[in-house]
Amino acid sequence: MGMLKEFRDFAVKGNVIDLAVGVIIGAAFGRIVDSAVKDLIMPIIGSFGSVDFKEYFVVLSKPASYTGPMTYDALTKAGVPLFAYGQFITILLNFVILAFIIFWMVKAINRVKAAAIKEQEATPAATPEDVLLLREIRDSLKK
């Protein structure tokens, strides 16, 4: 029974729950950024020329019975072993774009946080009542 209590205490700690929430939000955020790369940025880059390197591959061994098209999708569905360096280049390019977008977003968030901290520091805190009362007593004793 002690081990179950210890596990419950571990699972209910704030850090574990925060981590779980972070993973869930991170997965959703990853899908948003992935969609931004695939659906917004890559088509713009693709309008300047072909960016999809998926069709760059080397057939390692072609089965004798295969008569289909020599495209990446058809060959992978047929189970033909490929050295798909083009697919790797595409994924690497997507990663670089994704990392750059995240860099921009983190930089913008840090700028907003810094502005909020600067604003908070600029606003003087109200003097507590007990300090005001002590000052009043001090001033009356000086007279």
Salt bridges, closest charged atoms under 4 A:
ASP9 OD2 - LYS5 NZ 3.18
ASP9 OD1 - ARG8 NH2 3.53
ASP34 OD2 - LYS38 NZ 3.44
ASP73 OD2 - LYS54 NZ 3.40
ASP139 OD1 - ARG138 NE 3.35
